Amino acid sequence: MRNKHILDMASLSPGEIKQILETAVRMKEISRRAIKKVPTLRGKTVVHFFYEPSTRTKSSFDIAAKRLSADSMSFSKATSSVVKGETLLDTIQNIEAMQPDIIVIRHSSAGAPHMLARMCQARVINAGDGMHAHPTQALLDMMTVREKKGHLQGLKLLIVGDIAHSRVARSNIVGFQKMGATVMLAGPPTMMPIGIEALGARVVDQLDEAIPEADIIMMLRVQKERQQRFLMPSEREYANVYGLDLKRLRKAKRDVLIMHPGPMNRGVEIAPEVADGPYSVILDQVTNGVAVRMALLYLVLGGK
């Protein structure tokens, strides 16, 4: 890979995306073994630096590092010197002084991983920055679709929900289009960013009209923590207009895939029987998250 860092989907070429996905398929085999460990990154150090809460991303990066035999350490904002007034710049410089090989960072400010990459000799992987990008989530989503459909070219992805506050949506819009898919967006006008069409996605006014077209439906959580106030009259109304239940699902293709990056608000954006139903690949996304992150740790350190 020519990229030293994994910062966003825009900086990855279709060839690099393909290389990552194919490497992840091989890495997934390791997780199926009786002993889920290889010495590939023995002697390497991975630092997980999470300024925002995370379950799936943080855990899967930690498992990925351990399965490749890397030494890893994690710390959060609450356990770092940031709570004592230390700036992000000072924290970065102190981490760099410890000479890690890879720094995985999640931060509430868009662009924080890019600043880190400019300052560090270590490789940097963006685990989500503000509302900007979440490249590893997009990659595991693409891996899941490729695994189930056999390809990405020509597929139609429908992303539904709080698009305005979603770094997952932005990364998937860019990533899926690079691999030949088309992307549709649906959600409340109050949660649809102005000018999002510039990324190449098509905004649809009626969710029910878009569902029959979609090969993949990705439901997003309403991110109340990023909103000054809830941008719909109530959660019940949101569920009625934009939630995916069995009635809406009947309009979909017979081989549709249902995805969700998590965490889910069951009964709001997705009904429990849909989340746990036969079309759902939500847990496959979680499984593939470990494989993709193993592939990234391997590739950014020069793996072939």
Number of C-alpha atoms within 10 A of each C-alpha: 18 10 14 16 23 23 25 25 23 14 12 20 16 17 12 14 19 16 15 23 24 14 20 24 16 14 23 19 11 17 17 9 9 7 9 15 15 14 11 14 19 13 10 16 20 25 22 22 21 22 20 15 13 14 9 17 20 19 14 20 25 23 20 26 27 20 22 22 19 22 17 19 14 14 12 17 14 12 11 15 14 15 10 9 8 11 11 15 12 12 14 17 13 11 15 18 11 9 13 19 21 23 30 22 23 26 21 16 13 16 19 19 25 17 14 22 21 10 13 19 16 23 20 26 28 24 26 32 24 18 20 19 26 26 28 25 25 25 27 25 28 23 28 24 23 14 15 14 15 10 15 21 14 13 20 19 27 27 26 24 24 25 26 22 23 21 21 23 28 24 22 25 25 23 24 24 21 19 19 15 17 21 23 21 25 24 24 18 14 13 20 17 12 10 8 16 12 8 12 14 19 15 17 15 13 13 18 17 12 18 23 16 18 22 20 23 26 21 26 26 21 24 16 12 9 14 12 7 8 15 17 14 8 9 16 14 12 18 17 13 15 22 24 27 19 14 8 14 18 11 14 20 14 11 13 20 22 24 24 24 20 15 11 18 13 15 18 20 26 23 18 16 14 17 22 14 13 12 17 18 20 21 16 17 24 20 17 25 28 26 29 29 26 27 24 25 26 21 19 21 17 12 13 9
